[in-house]
Amino acid sequence: MRAEISFGKSLIGILFVGLAAASCTTTSKPAATAANTKTKQGQPAKVTFNYTAKDRDCLQRAMYFESQHSDEDGYMAVGTVVMNRLTSGAYPPSICGVVAQKRQFAPGVMTREVKPQAETELASAADAILVKGARHPAVKDAMFFHTNGLKFPYDNMHYVTVAGGNAFYEKRDSNGMLQTPPPLPSYEVAMNYVPGESMLPPQFEALIPSAVPVPLPAPDPMATASTAQMRITAPVTAPETSVEPEPGMPIAIPIPRPAYDSVMLRESLPANGG
């Protein structure tokens, strides 16, 4: 009898321990789910900047002329400065606006000729910056540079690296704080390519009504006699002819072409960000 009572107590104890273990396992799952949800919500959203083919060309021009036609390391350093200025909010909101800003980059950067030999390496550097989000790691938050070897009497020039014949620096105060709005890190930036209006087929451009009347060309005073004789003074109409359909032949009735909704078409065209 005592053996049966002892066996019953042991069985109850095993069941109690099993239920306790099961309850502990069940309560731990919501905690893990909450932790995962908190991690996902903590990821910052990216800031999107639009760029066009013209912006890409402006970036390549800055990299080429400012790095003294050096190499990919020099290209990436200058390109990083352009992107730092773009994402800081203290400079124009487009790549071409940053590069073409007066008294900031080399004279003629927007008009001088880029040698064809450099185009392949320039395109690779531009794609690395715009598509892959790459930056020159040593440039950091620098938004300024000058030719290496020059000296200036200012104490706020915090130099970070030398690349492509240029010395890159950040402007910092005596406490080491940036004196300019800091740029966004590359992992918080998304570059969105927007085709420009110049890439549209001609028929779409013709469908957009112009706000300003297009002036008609003046008569050519150098027109020859042969061209003057070909001037049409009245509409030419073809003689009316009637064609009787053959018995059993289906007759096609033309359907009027619907008018284009120019307002909807204008709204559907992408804007030129260059």
KEPABA-689396 format. One record per residue (C-alpha): x, y, z. Coordinates in Angstrom, 2 decimals, padded with zeros to 5 digits. Layout:
BEGIN
{node {X,Y,Z}},
...
This chain:
BEGIN
{node {000.00,000.00,000.00}},
{node {002.81,002.39,000.95}},
{node {004.55,001.49,-002.30}},
{node {001.43,002.44,-004.27}},
{node {001.13,005.76,-002.41}},
{node {004.81,006.50,-003.01}},
{node {004.46,005.65,-006.71}},
{node {001.41,007.94,-006.97}},
{node {003.28,010.83,-005.38}},
{node {006.21,010.33,-007.75}},
{node {003.88,010.32,-010.76}},
{node {002.18,013.55,-009.61}},
{node {005.58,015.17,-009.12}},
{node {006.70,014.25,-012.65}},
{node {003.51,015.67,-014.16}},
{node {003.88,018.90,-012.17}},
{node {007.48,019.38,-013.31}},
{node {006.48,018.75,-016.94}},
{node {003.66,021.29,-016.77}},
{node {005.98,023.88,-015.22}},
{node {008.57,023.35,-017.97}},
{node {005.91,023.63,-020.64}},
{node {004.57,026.86,-019.17}},
{node {008.08,028.39,-019.14}},
{node {008.62,027.49,-022.78}},
{node {005.29,028.99,-023.77}},
{node {005.84,032.35,-022.07}},
{node {009.30,032.93,-023.61}},
{node {008.06,033.00,-027.25}},
{node {006.20,036.37,-027.11}},
{node {009.30,038.01,-025.63}},
{node {011.43,036.86,-028.58}},
{node {008.81,038.08,-031.05}},
{node {008.70,041.49,-029.39}},
{node {012.48,041.75,-029.58}},
{node {012.47,040.96,-033.29}},
{node {009.71,043.50,-033.92}},
{node {011.65,046.17,-032.05}},
{node {014.76,045.47,-034.15}},
{node {012.84,045.81,-037.42}},
{node {011.19,049.06,-036.32}},
{node {014.58,050.50,-035.33}},
{node {015.95,050.40,-038.90}},
{node {016.10,053.98,-040.28}},
{node {014.33,054.79,-043.53}},
{node {016.52,055.89,-046.44}},
{node {016.41,059.38,-047.87}},
{node {015.89,059.26,-051.65}},
{node {017.60,061.65,-054.06}},
{node {016.71,061.72,-057.77}},
{node {019.35,062.00,-060.47}},
{node {019.31,062.11,-064.27}},
{node {021.79,061.26,-067.01}},
{node {022.88,064.91,-066.89}},
{node {023.58,064.63,-063.16}},
{node {025.70,061.56,-063.81}},
{node {027.67,063.52,-066.40}},
{node {028.14,066.40,-063.93}},
{node {029.48,063.98,-061.33}},
{node {031.96,062.49,-063.80}},
{node {033.10,065.97,-064.85}},
{node {033.80,067.00,-061.26}},
{node {035.72,063.79,-060.61}},
{node {037.74,064.16,-063.79}},
{node {038.78,067.82,-063.70}},
{node {039.15,068.19,-059.92}},
{node {041.32,065.08,-059.49}},
{node {043.75,066.26,-062.19}},
{node {042.80,063.30,-064.42}},
{node {044.39,060.99,-061.85}},
{node {042.92,057.55,-061.11}},
{node {039.88,055.83,-059.56}},
{node {041.06,056.65,-056.02}},
{node {041.13,060.35,-056.86}},
{node {037.80,060.11,-058.69}},
{node {036.10,058.47,-055.71}},
{node {037.48,061.08,-053.30}},
{node {036.07,064.02,-055.29}},
{node {032.83,062.13,-055.94}},
{node {032.41,061.59,-052.21}},
{node {032.74,065.34,-051.59}},
{node {029.99,065.97,-054.17}},
{node {027.71,063.44,-052.47}},
{node {028.53,064.83,-049.02}},
{node {027.46,068.28,-050.17}},
{node {024.31,066.93,-051.82}},
{node {023.13,065.10,-048.68}},
{node {024.14,067.78,-046.17}},
{node {021.24,070.08,-047.03}},
{node {023.51,073.14,-047.12}},
{node {024.09,073.02,-050.88}},
{node {021.90,072.77,-054.02}},
{node {019.54,069.73,-054.05}},
{node {020.90,068.18,-057.26}},
{node {024.30,066.87,-058.36}},
{node {024.53,069.33,-061.26}},
{node {023.51,072.13,-058.90}},
{node {026.37,071.21,-056.54}},
{node {028.98,070.89,-059.31}},
{node {027.92,074.03,-061.20}},
{node {027.74,076.23,-058.11}},
{node {029.82,079.38,-058.63}},
{node {033.32,079.61,-057.16}},
{node {033.20,076.10,-055.75}},
{node {034.70,073.77,-058.36}},
{node {037.29,074.21,-061.10}},
{node {036.55,076.82,-063.81}},
{node {035.18,075.22,-066.95}},
{node {034.18,072.01,-065.19}},
{node {030.84,072.06,-067.03}},
{node {032.18,072.95,-070.49}},
{node {035.65,071.52,-071.00}},
{node {036.26,068.31,-072.92}},
{node {036.64,064.97,-071.14}},
{node {039.21,062.78,-072.87}},
{node {037.70,059.53,-074.24}},
{node {040.48,057.47,-072.62}},
{node {039.09,058.28,-069.15}},
{node {035.43,057.53,-069.84}},
{node {035.54,053.83,-068.86}},
{node {037.13,054.46,-065.46}},
{node {034.92,057.49,-064.85}},
{node {031.78,055.48,-065.63}},
{node {032.89,052.75,-063.21}},
{node {033.45,055.29,-060.41}},
{node {030.13,057.04,-061.07}},
{node {028.21,053.73,-061.02}},
{node {029.92,052.74,-057.78}},
{node {028.73,055.98,-056.13}},
{node {025.23,056.26,-057.61}},
{node {024.21,052.59,-057.95}},
{node {026.19,050.80,-055.23}},
{node {026.33,053.66,-052.71}},
{node {030.13,053.50,-052.47}},
{node {032.19,056.28,-050.88}},
{node {035.90,056.92,-050.37}},
{node {036.35,055.69,-046.77}},
{node {039.12,058.16,-045.88}},
{node {037.19,061.27,-046.99}},
{node {034.65,060.81,-044.17}},
{node {032.52,064.01,-043.75}},
{node {034.85,066.27,-045.74}},
{node {033.18,068.75,-048.09}},
{node {036.30,070.74,-048.97}},
{node {039.66,070.17,-050.64}},
{node {042.51,072.01,-052.31}},
{node {045.63,071.13,-054.26}},
{node {047.98,069.17,-052.05}},
{node {050.99,071.12,-050.86}},
{node {049.26,074.46,-050.39}},
{node {049.22,076.01,-046.92}},
{node {046.55,078.25,-045.38}},
{node {046.58,080.17,-042.05}},
{node {043.20,078.89,-040.86}},
{node {042.88,076.73,-037.77}},
{node {039.49,075.15,-038.62}},
{node {040.82,072.96,-041.47}},
{node {040.81,069.39,-040.18}},
{node {042.61,067.30,-042.83}},
{node {041.48,063.71,-043.33}},
{node {043.28,062.36,-046.42}},
{node {045.18,063.07,-049.64}},
{node {044.00,061.54,-052.94}},
{node {044.28,062.43,-056.61}},
{node {046.63,065.33,-055.89}},
{node {044.17,066.97,-053.46}},
{node {044.12,067.42,-049.69}},
{node {040.63,066.87,-048.25}},
{node {039.49,068.50,-045.02}},
{node {036.53,069.08,-042.73}},
{node {035.77,072.44,-041.15}},
{node {035.73,071.95,-037.35}},
{node {035.77,074.38,-034.44}},
{node {038.16,074.37,-031.48}},
{node {036.02,071.70,-029.77}},
{node {036.24,069.38,-032.76}},
{node {032.62,069.91,-033.83}},
{node {031.69,070.21,-037.51}},
{node {030.99,073.78,-038.59}},
{node {028.84,072.57,-041.50}},
{node {025.70,070.40,-041.51}},
{node {026.93,066.78,-041.48}},
{node {026.23,064.72,-044.62}},
{node {024.09,061.61,-044.49}},
{node {025.96,058.30,-044.31}},
{node {025.77,056.28,-047.51}},
{node {023.60,053.56,-045.94}},
{node {020.87,056.15,-045.31}},
{node {020.88,057.42,-048.92}},
{node {019.03,055.92,-051.91}},
{node {019.71,057.27,-055.40}},
{node {016.78,057.04,-057.82}},
{node {017.47,057.37,-061.55}},
{node {014.92,059.53,-063.42}},
{node {015.14,059.72,-067.22}},
{node {015.25,063.26,-068.56}},
{node {012.79,064.82,-071.00}},
{node {015.42,064.66,-073.75}},
{node {015.08,060.89,-073.73}},
{node {011.38,061.02,-074.70}},
{node {010.36,060.04,-078.24}},
{node {009.63,063.09,-080.45}},
{node {005.92,062.24,-080.81}},
{node {005.36,062.69,-077.06}},
{node {007.00,066.10,-077.06}},
{node {004.75,067.20,-079.94}},
{node {001.60,066.26,-078.02}},
{node {002.34,068.62,-075.12}},
{node {000.66,072.00,-075.81}},
{node {003.05,074.92,-075.52}},
{node {002.10,077.85,-073.29}},
{node {003.85,080.25,-075.68}},
{node {002.69,080.35,-079.34}},
{node {005.31,079.00,-081.69}},
{node {006.23,081.72,-084.26}},
{node {005.92,080.79,-087.90}},
{node {009.14,081.01,-089.94}},
{node {009.49,084.11,-092.13}},
{node {009.62,083.70,-095.93}},
{node {013.06,082.89,-097.21}},
{node {014.29,085.89,-099.26}},
{node {016.81,083.65,-100.99}},
{node {014.16,081.38,-102.44}},
{node {014.81,080.48,-106.06}},
{node {012.37,080.75,-108.88}},
{node {011.83,077.02,-108.95}},
{node {010.78,076.95,-105.29}},
{node {008.54,080.00,-105.76}},
{node {006.64,078.26,-108.50}},
{node {005.97,075.32,-106.18}},
{node {004.09,077.47,-103.65}},
{node {000.62,076.11,-102.95}},
{node {-002.00,078.87,-102.76}},
{node {-005.12,076.74,-102.47}},
{node {-005.83,073.30,-101.03}},
{node {-005.46,070.54,-103.55}},
{node {-008.32,068.08,-103.58}},
{node {-008.32,064.76,-105.33}},
{node {-011.11,064.06,-107.79}},
{node {-014.02,062.33,-106.21}},
{node {-014.29,058.72,-107.28}},
{node {-016.71,056.13,-106.10}},
{node {-015.77,052.48,-105.89}},
{node {-018.60,050.03,-105.77}},
{node {-017.85,047.06,-103.51}},
{node {-018.02,043.64,-105.00}},
{node {-020.91,041.44,-103.93}},
{node {-020.15,039.72,-100.64}},
{node {-017.15,041.96,-099.82}},
{node {-017.15,043.24,-096.17}},
{node {-017.16,047.01,-095.82}},
{node {-014.85,048.54,-093.15}},
{node {-016.33,051.58,-091.42}},
{node {-013.58,053.93,-090.10}},
{node {-013.76,054.80,-086.39}},
{node {-012.84,058.37,-085.39}},
{node {-009.50,058.56,-083.51}},
{node {-010.01,059.59,-079.85}},
{node {-008.50,062.91,-078.83}},
{node {-005.44,062.87,-076.57}},
{node {-005.92,064.09,-073.04}},
{node {-002.97,066.47,-072.89}},
{node {-003.42,067.13,-069.15}},
{node {-003.12,063.47,-068.21}},
{node {-000.18,063.06,-070.56}},
{node {001.68,065.97,-069.00}},
{node {001.21,064.57,-065.49}},
{node {002.45,061.14,-066.54}},
{node {005.75,062.47,-067.91}},
{node {008.73,062.28,-065.53}},
{node {010.24,065.56,-064.49}},
{node {013.78,066.44,-065.49}},
{node {015.82,066.69,-062.31}},
{node {018.97,067.94,-064.04}},
